Amino acid sequence: MNARQQVLFWLISLLLFGAVIYVLRPMLLPFVAAMAVAYLLDPAADRLERWNFSRTAATWMLTVGFFSIIVLALLLLAPLLYSQIIGFVDRLPEYIESARAWLLPIVDRLVERIPMLGDPTALWQNTASLATGWTSWVGVGVAGLWSRGLALFNLLSLLLITPVVSFYLLRDWHRFVAVLDSLLPRQHADTVREQARRIDEVLAAFVRGQGLVALADGLVYGLGLSLVGLEFGLVIGLGAGLLSFVPYLGALLGSFTAMMVALLQWGLDPVKLVLVAAVFIVGQLLENAVWQPRLLGSRVGLHPVWIIFGVLAGASLFGFVGVLLAVPTAAAIGVLIRFGLDRYRQSRIYRGPDAA
């Protein structure tokens, strides 16, 4: 088999694999989540093995401990988060009306100077009616899903299937890696291993590091906004922390949302507004000075724009499963692009036919 046939074979295999993933995407969530959990816990399992624990015992300890923490967090936070989300949806029309009363005089003055903007009253009425209808639909939909048990069913499926699959994946992780390594074409095995090692370095640095950074950001934002007294501060703070998985996105959207809610809740109260801003300033200072240097280091090499593109592309193609697959796929593609560019710069196409 020549090089062209090898490339054709692997391209066809990659396309078939992508097609299978796309067809099976409705049922993949527990398995993708289990792979993520096994990948995250594998270094801890290796360390326990070095401490003379068997692989099975280490897997039991880590799997039970990890999912016990998840269940405990859900039991503690789920009712509060649910009530705050429903409350925020119910209050959103009031917020829009308060914003209308506050901003309409400013818009009136702008319309007097720029007549082409049209009638501001009609614009606000249309916006308010649209927002009211949308929030009513969302509120009824969320409540209906919850009451019919679909959300609970999805949660239980994750809690029941994901731990079992995670256990077997984590226990046999090195065996799976060995099988994949045995399938590599021998001529290019060393090159593939080197690129896989680089992908693992980038992915581990980003996922484990940025995941811990996002968790710390969410705790600081949620607790800080709740202590300040901001309505729905816990939801806004945890949401900002979750979005911090993409660098700086959570802080920007979270601070904007928090300031808007603060303005509608307290008006132009400088003390309250400064306290809300201080929560995000302190969070960013801690992230840049403490968490990122300790948890991320300098090995990531994934640009935030590339992560945003990967997350949006994965979500549009595969839904929530695509969001979970977006970061590892973006990391792999980024490493392979750098590898391809290095090979291109060393080739005669780039250097010319007479280059040594």
C-alpha positions as CSV (number, residue, x, y, z in Angstrom):
1,M,0.0,0.0,0.0
2,N,1.5,3.3,-1.1
3,A,1.3,6.6,0.7
4,R,-1.7,7.8,-1.4
5,Q,-3.7,4.6,-0.6
6,Q,-2.9,5.0,3.1
7,V,-4.1,8.6,3.1
8,L,-7.3,7.6,1.3
9,F,-7.9,4.7,3.7
10,W,-7.6,7.0,6.8
11,L,-9.7,9.7,5.3
12,I,-12.5,7.2,4.5
13,S,-12.2,5.8,8.0
14,L,-12.4,9.3,9.5
15,L,-15.5,10.1,7.5
16,L,-17.2,6.9,8.5
17,F,-16.4,7.5,12.1
18,G,-17.8,11.0,11.9
19,A,-20.9,9.7,10.2
20,V,-21.4,7.1,13.0
21,I,-21.0,9.7,15.6
22,Y,-23.5,12.0,13.9
23,V,-26.1,9.2,13.5
24,L,-25.7,8.0,17.2
25,R,-25.5,11.5,18.7
26,P,-28.9,11.2,20.6
27,M,-27.5,8.3,22.8
28,L,-23.9,9.4,23.1
29,L,-24.2,11.8,26.0
30,P,-23.6,9.3,28.9
31,F,-20.7,7.7,27.1
32,V,-19.0,11.0,26.1
33,A,-19.4,12.2,29.7
34,A,-18.0,8.9,30.9
35,M,-14.9,9.3,28.6
36,A,-14.4,12.8,30.0
37,V,-14.6,11.6,33.6
38,A,-12.2,8.7,32.9
39,Y,-9.7,11.0,31.2
40,L,-9.9,13.5,34.1
41,L,-9.4,10.8,36.7
42,D,-6.7,8.7,35.0
43,P,-3.7,10.6,36.4
44,A,-5.1,10.2,39.9
45,A,-5.6,6.5,39.3
46,D,-2.0,6.2,38.1
47,R,-0.8,8.0,41.2
48,L,-2.8,5.6,43.4
49,E,-1.2,2.7,41.6
50,R,2.2,4.1,42.4
51,W,1.1,4.0,46.0
52,N,0.6,0.2,45.8
53,F,-3.2,0.3,45.1
54,S,-4.5,-2.1,42.5
55,R,-6.0,-0.5,39.4
56,T,-9.5,-1.8,40.3
57,A,-9.3,-0.5,43.9
58,A,-8.1,2.9,42.7
59,T,-10.9,3.0,40.1
60,W,-13.5,2.2,42.8
61,M,-12.2,4.9,45.1
62,L,-12.1,7.6,42.5
63,T,-15.4,6.8,40.7
64,V,-17.4,6.6,43.9
65,G,-15.7,9.7,45.3
66,F,-16.2,11.7,42.2
67,F,-19.8,10.9,41.6
68,S,-20.6,11.2,45.3
69,I,-19.4,14.8,45.2
70,I,-21.5,15.5,42.0
71,V,-24.7,14.0,43.6
72,L,-24.1,16.0,46.8
73,A,-23.6,19.2,44.9
74,L,-26.8,18.6,42.9
75,L,-28.8,17.8,46.0
76,L,-27.6,21.0,47.6
77,L,-27.8,23.4,44.6
78,A,-30.4,22.0,42.2
79,P,-33.5,23.2,44.1
80,L,-32.0,26.7,44.7
81,L,-30.8,27.0,41.1
82,Y,-34.2,25.8,39.8
83,S,-36.1,28.4,41.9
84,Q,-33.8,31.2,40.9
85,I,-34.0,30.3,37.2
86,I,-37.8,30.2,37.3
87,G,-37.8,33.4,39.3
88,F,-35.5,35.2,36.9
89,V,-37.7,34.1,33.9
90,D,-40.8,35.4,35.7
91,R,-39.2,38.7,36.6
92,L,-37.7,39.4,33.2
93,P,-40.7,41.3,31.9
94,E,-40.6,43.5,35.0
95,Y,-36.9,44.1,34.4
96,I,-37.6,45.0,30.8
97,E,-40.4,47.5,31.9
98,S,-38.0,49.0,34.4
99,A,-35.4,49.4,31.8
100,R,-38.0,51.0,29.5
101,A,-38.9,53.6,32.1
102,W,-35.2,54.3,32.7
103,L,-34.0,54.4,29.1
104,L,-37.1,55.9,27.3
105,P,-36.2,59.5,28.1
106,I,-32.7,58.9,26.7
107,V,-34.1,57.3,23.6
108,D,-36.6,60.2,23.2
109,R,-33.8,62.7,23.2
110,L,-31.9,60.6,20.6
111,V,-35.1,60.4,18.4
112,E,-35.4,64.2,18.5
113,R,-31.9,64.5,17.1
114,I,-32.1,61.4,14.7
115,P,-35.7,61.1,13.4
116,M,-34.9,58.1,11.3
117,L,-34.9,55.9,14.5
118,G,-38.7,55.9,14.5
119,D,-41.2,55.9,17.3
120,P,-39.4,54.8,20.5
121,T,-42.7,53.9,22.3
122,A,-43.8,51.5,19.6
123,L,-40.3,49.9,19.6
124,W,-40.4,49.4,23.3
125,Q,-44.0,48.0,23.2
126,N,-42.9,45.4,20.6
127,T,-39.8,44.5,22.5
128,A,-41.7,44.1,25.8
129,S,-44.5,42.0,24.2
130,L,-41.9,39.8,22.5
131,A,-39.9,39.3,25.7
132,T,-43.1,38.6,27.7
133,G,-44.2,36.0,25.3
134,W,-40.8,34.4,25.1
135,T,-40.3,34.3,28.9
136,S,-43.8,32.9,29.3
137,W,-43.0,30.2,26.8
138,V,-39.7,29.4,28.5
139,G,-41.2,29.3,31.9
140,V,-44.0,27.0,30.9
141,G,-41.6,24.8,29.0
142,V,-39.1,24.5,31.9
143,A,-41.9,23.9,34.4
144,G,-43.6,21.3,32.1
145,L,-40.4,19.4,31.5
146,W,-39.6,19.3,35.2
147,S,-43.2,18.3,36.1
148,R,-43.3,15.5,33.5
149,G,-40.0,14.2,34.8
150,L,-38.0,14.5,31.6
151,A,-35.3,16.5,33.2
152,L,-35.2,14.1,36.1
153,F,-35.1,11.1,33.7
154,N,-32.1,12.7,31.8
155,L,-30.4,13.4,35.1
156,L,-31.0,9.8,36.3
157,S,-29.7,8.4,33.1
158,L,-26.5,10.3,33.4
159,L,-26.2,9.4,37.1
160,L,-26.9,5.7,36.4
161,I,-25.1,5.0,33.1
162,T,-22.2,7.4,33.3
163,P,-20.7,6.0,36.5
164,V,-20.8,2.5,35.3
165,V,-19.2,3.3,31.9
166,S,-16.7,5.6,33.7
167,F,-15.6,2.8,36.0
168,Y,-14.9,0.4,33.1
169,L,-13.2,3.0,31.0
170,L,-11.0,4.1,33.9
171,R,-10.1,0.6,34.9
172,D,-9.1,-0.4,31.4
173,W,-7.8,2.9,30.2
174,H,-4.3,1.8,29.5
175,R,-5.5,-1.4,27.8
176,F,-7.6,0.7,25.4
177,V,-4.6,2.9,24.7
178,A,-2.5,-0.1,24.0
179,V,-5.1,-1.5,21.6
180,L,-5.2,1.8,19.7
181,D,-1.4,1.9,19.6
182,S,-1.3,-1.6,18.1
183,L,-3.5,-0.5,15.3
184,L,-1.2,2.4,14.2
185,P,0.5,1.9,10.8
186,R,4.0,0.9,11.8
187,Q,5.7,3.2,9.3
188,H,4.2,6.3,11.0
189,A,3.7,5.0,14.5
190,D,6.3,7.2,16.1
191,T,5.0,10.3,14.4
192,V,1.4,9.5,15.5
193,R,2.5,8.8,19.0
194,E,4.4,12.2,19.2
195,Q,1.3,14.1,18.0
196,A,-0.9,12.2,20.3
197,R,1.4,13.1,23.2
198,R,1.2,16.7,22.3
199,I,-2.6,16.6,22.0
200,D,-2.7,15.0,25.4
201,E,-0.5,17.7,26.9
202,V,-2.6,20.5,25.4
203,L,-5.9,18.9,26.3
204,A,-4.9,18.0,29.8
205,A,-3.5,21.5,30.5
206,F,-6.7,23.1,29.2
207,V,-9.4,20.8,30.3
208,R,-8.1,20.1,33.8
209,G,-6.7,23.5,34.3
210,Q,-9.4,25.6,32.8
211,G,-12.1,23.4,34.3
212,L,-10.7,24.1,37.8
213,V,-10.4,27.8,37.0
214,A,-14.0,28.0,35.8
215,L,-15.1,26.2,39.0
216,A,-13.2,28.6,41.2
217,D,-14.6,31.6,39.2
218,G,-18.1,30.3,39.6
219,L,-17.8,29.9,43.3
220,V,-16.3,33.4,43.7
221,Y,-18.8,35.1,41.5
222,G,-21.8,33.2,42.9
223,L,-20.9,33.6,46.6
224,G,-19.8,37.2,46.0
225,L,-23.0,38.3,44.2
226,S,-25.1,36.5,46.8
227,L,-23.4,38.2,49.7
228,V,-23.8,41.6,47.9
229,G,-27.6,40.9,47.8
230,L,-28.0,40.8,44.0
231,E,-31.2,39.0,42.9
232,F,-30.4,35.7,41.2
233,G,-26.7,36.3,42.1
234,L,-26.0,32.6,42.5
235,V,-27.3,31.7,39.0
236,I,-25.5,34.6,37.4
237,G,-22.3,33.8,39.2
238,L,-22.3,30.1,38.5
239,G,-23.3,30.7,34.9
240,A,-20.4,33.2,34.5
241,G,-18.0,30.6,36.0
242,L,-19.3,27.9,33.6
243,L,-18.8,30.2,30.7
244,S,-15.3,31.0,31.9
245,F,-14.3,27.6,30.4
246,V,-13.8,29.8,27.4
247,P,-11.3,32.4,28.7
248,Y,-12.8,35.8,29.5
249,L,-16.2,35.0,28.0
250,G,-17.8,34.3,31.4
251,A,-16.4,37.4,33.1
252,L,-17.6,39.6,30.3
253,L,-21.1,38.2,30.0
254,G,-21.5,37.7,33.7
255,S,-20.4,41.2,34.7
256,F,-22.7,42.7,32.0
257,T,-25.7,40.7,33.2
258,A,-25.0,41.4,36.9
259,M,-24.7,45.1,36.3
260,M,-28.0,45.2,34.3
261,V,-29.8,43.3,37.1
262,A,-28.2,45.6,39.7
263,L,-29.3,48.7,37.9
264,L,-32.9,47.4,37.7
265,Q,-32.9,46.2,41.3
266,W,-31.2,49.2,43.0
267,G,-31.1,51.9,40.4
268,L,-28.1,54.2,40.3
269,D,-26.9,53.2,43.8
270,P,-23.1,53.7,43.5
271,V,-22.3,51.6,46.5
272,K,-24.2,48.5,45.3
273,L,-22.9,48.9,41.7
274,V,-19.3,49.2,43.0
275,L,-19.7,46.1,45.1
276,V,-21.0,44.1,42.1
277,A,-18.2,45.3,40.0
278,A,-15.7,44.5,42.8
279,V,-16.8,40.9,42.8
280,F,-15.8,40.4,39.2
281,I,-12.6,42.5,39.6
282,V,-11.5,40.3,42.5
283,G,-12.4,37.2,40.6
284,Q,-10.3,38.3,37.6
285,L,-7.4,39.3,39.8
286,L,-7.5,35.9,41.5
287,E,-7.8,34.1,38.1
288,N,-4.8,36.0,36.5
289,A,-2.5,36.1,39.5
290,V,-3.2,32.7,41.3
291,W,-5.3,30.2,39.4
292,Q,-4.1,30.4,35.9
293,P,-0.4,30.3,36.7
294,R,-0.9,27.4,39.1
295,L,-3.5,25.4,37.2
296,L,-2.8,26.2,33.5
297,G,0.8,27.2,33.1
298,S,2.1,28.0,29.6
299,R,1.3,24.7,27.8
300,V,-2.2,25.4,26.6
301,G,-1.7,26.9,23.2
302,L,-5.4,27.1,22.4
303,H,-6.6,30.6,21.4
304,P,-9.9,31.7,22.9
305,V,-11.3,32.5,19.4
306,W,-10.5,28.9,18.3
307,I,-12.3,27.5,21.4
308,I,-15.4,29.7,20.8
309,F,-15.5,28.6,17.2
310,G,-15.1,24.9,18.2
311,V,-17.9,25.1,20.9
312,L,-20.3,26.8,18.5
313,A,-19.6,24.4,15.7
314,G,-19.9,21.4,17.9
315,A,-23.2,22.6,19.4
316,S,-24.7,23.3,15.9
317,L,-23.7,19.8,14.7
318,F,-24.2,17.5,17.7
319,G,-26.0,19.6,20.4
320,F,-24.7,19.2,23.9
321,V,-22.6,16.2,22.9
322,G,-20.9,18.4,20.4
323,V,-20.1,20.9,23.2
324,L,-18.4,18.1,25.2
325,L,-16.5,17.0,22.1
326,A,-15.6,20.5,21.0
327,V,-12.5,21.2,23.2
328,P,-10.7,17.8,22.6
329,T,-11.5,18.1,18.9
330,A,-10.2,21.7,18.8
331,A,-7.1,20.7,20.7
332,A,-6.4,17.8,18.2
333,I,-7.0,19.9,15.2
334,G,-4.8,22.7,16.5
335,V,-1.9,20.3,17.2
336,L,-2.3,18.7,13.7
337,I,-2.4,22.1,12.0
338,R,0.8,23.1,13.7
339,F,2.3,19.8,12.7
340,G,1.2,20.3,9.1
341,L,2.6,23.9,9.0
342,D,6.0,22.6,10.3
343,R,6.1,20.0,7.6
344,Y,5.0,22.6,5.0
345,R,7.9,24.9,6.1
346,Q,10.3,22.1,5.7
347,S,9.0,21.0,2.3
348,R,10.2,22.0,-1.2
349,I,6.8,23.6,-1.8
350,Y,7.7,26.3,0.8
351,R,11.5,26.4,0.5
352,G,11.8,25.9,-3.2
353,P,13.0,23.0,-5.4
354,D,16.7,23.9,-4.9
355,A,16.6,24.1,-1.1
356,A,18.9,21.7,0.7
